[in-house]
Amino acid sequence: MSAFADISATGASTGNRVTNAIAMASRRTGVDFAYLLGQAKIESSLNPTARASTSSATGLYQFVDQSWLAVIDKHGSEYGLGWAAESISRGSNGRYYVADPDLRQQILDLRKHPETASVMAAQHAADNKAYLEQRLGREAEPVDLYLAHFLGVGGASKFLSVHDRAPDATAASMFPAAARANRSIFYDRSGSPRSFAEIRHRFA
């Protein structure tokens, strides 16, 4: 069903399996291993079956349902998941769906499979990297990729283009919703808004 070897059969611990999966994804996509490992640590503490209580986010990289269906639709067939990609459709409202509920669940459960989750996270990061580099006219660094994961690629593009022009400007006024949801990132302990440069430095 999948192009990946089942490493768990060798008796490797979950930790080894996860690290091996991330290393394989890095090799196959060219996305920085340290970035992918760091992101998985932040998102799930390297737990392949982690589940968020507040959203549909699941797995090593905490993909929500829609983001997962989008990345499988785009890249699944490159990794032996043509059966999954072919069953995903996109509605006129832009949302991805799978007509068969059992098949939909099967596709969503792939988020708990370290090899699949890692390579899809790497592909997603590579897509974001290409988009940001085109917009910014410079190389996207690992911290920029994490900002794309955090703010969405459109938000990160906006954030970084202002950062590159006016690093000392305050970010909260331009990202009011993100700032409300993540006060500790956009404001310091005394409640003063942080600059674009400070926020990016903290992410780095």
N, C-alpha and C positions, 0 to 999 in steps of 0.2 A: 504494500500500500504506500510505503514511503521509501525514498531513496536512501534513508539513513540506516546504518547498522544499529542494531539494538545493543548498545554498550552495556546495559544493565545485566544482560545475560552472563557477562564475564565476572559478575560479582563485584564490580567496581562500586565504591561507595557513591552515594548521591553527590557528595562534594566533588569527587573526581569526575563523575559523569558530567556535571554542570560545567566544570572548568574545561574539560575536553570539548564539550559542545560549543562553548564560547570560542575556544581556540580554533576549532574547525570553521566556525562562522566567520571569524576574522580572516583566516586564510582564504576562504572562498570569495569574500567580498572586498578585501583590502581595507576594511574598517579597523581602526586601531583597537588591538586586544584590550589594552588598559582601559580605554573608554568603555568598551562593552562590558567588561568585568565590573568596573566601577558603577555603571548604570544598573546592572543587575543587583549589586550589593545595596544600592540606595533604594531600588524599587521593591525588592522582595527578600533582602538578606540571603540571596542565593537559594531561595526555597521555590522549587519548580511548581508547587501546587498552591502558592500563596494566593489569597483571595481578599480583595478590598471589601470593607463592610459598607462603604458609602457609594459604591458604583459597581459596574460589571467588570472592573479591572481584575485580571487573573493572570497567574503564571509568573515566570522569572522576570518578565519585563512589564507586567501589569498592563497588558493591552486591554482596552475596553472593546466590547463586541464590534462596534462599527470600524474602529481602526484595524482590528484583526482581519475582519472580512475584506477590508480595502487592500491590505498588504498581501493577503492570500490571493485575492482576485488578480492583483498586479504581478506577483512574483511566484505564486504557487507552482505553476507548470514548469518553472526552471528547476524545481527541486523535487520532482516526482509527485507533485500534488495536483496534477492536472484534473483528477476526479473532483477535487474540492473547488479549484478555480472555476471549472466549467459549470458548477452548480450555483455559483454566486451571481446574482443579477443586481442591477442598480435601478432604483425607481426614479420616477420623474422628479421626486423631491430630493434626489441626490443620496438617499440612504441605500445601503446595501442590504440585500435580503436573500434567504435561501427558502425556496418553496416548501421543501420537505423538512418538517420540524426535527425529525430524528437525524437527518443528514446535517442540518444546521448545528445541532448539539455536538455531533461528531467533529465538525470543523472547529467549533469553539473550544472543544476539549484539547485540540492540538496545542493550545497555549501552555498546557501543563507538560508537554513533551520537550525536554530541554534542547534537543537538537533543532527541532522545528522553530521553537520560540527564539532561539539564539540567532539562527540564520535570517529569520524574518525581521528581528530587531536590527540586525546588521544591514539588511537591504533597506529598511526604513531609514536608517541613519545615512546610508549612502545616497538615497534619494534626497534627503534633507540637505546633505553636504553639497550636492550638485546644484540644488535650487539656491542655496545661500551664496555659493561662490559666483553664480551667474548674477545675482542681485547686488552683491557687495563688491565684486571686482577684486577679491582677494581670497586667499586660501581660508577655508573654514577650519578652525581649530577644534579640538575635542570639547572645550567649554562652549563653543558656539553650537555644537550638535546637541549638547545637553540643554541649552537654552531653547533650541527648536523642539526638543522633547517636552520641555516645561511650558512654553508659551504657544506651542504650535508653530509650524514653519513660517507662516505669514507674520505672526506676532514677533518671532525671533528676527525675521528679516527687518521689520520696522525698528525693533529694539536696537539691533546691531548697526543699522545705518545711522541712527541718531548717535549711538555710542561712538562710532568712528568719526563723526563730525563734531560732536559736542559732548565729550566724555564726562564733563563736570555737571551737566544738566541733571535735574532730578527726574527720576523715572516714574514716580507714582502718578503724577498728573496725566501722563500719556497712557498709562495702563491702569485706570481706576479699578476695573473689576479684578484684575490679577492682584493688585495691591491690597484690595479689601480681603481677598481670600488668603493672601500670604503676607500678612503684616510684617512678620519677622524678617522677610527678605527685602521688602521695600522700605522699611523704616528701621532705624537703630533703636536701642533700648530706651533712649530719651524721647522717642517719638519723632525725631527729625527724619525727613525723607532722605534716602540714600541716592547717590548719583549713579548714572549708568555704569561708570567705571568701577565704583564700589561693588555694585551688584554682580557684575561680570567677574570681578576678582574673587568675590565670595564663592561663586559657582565653581571657579577654577580650583 
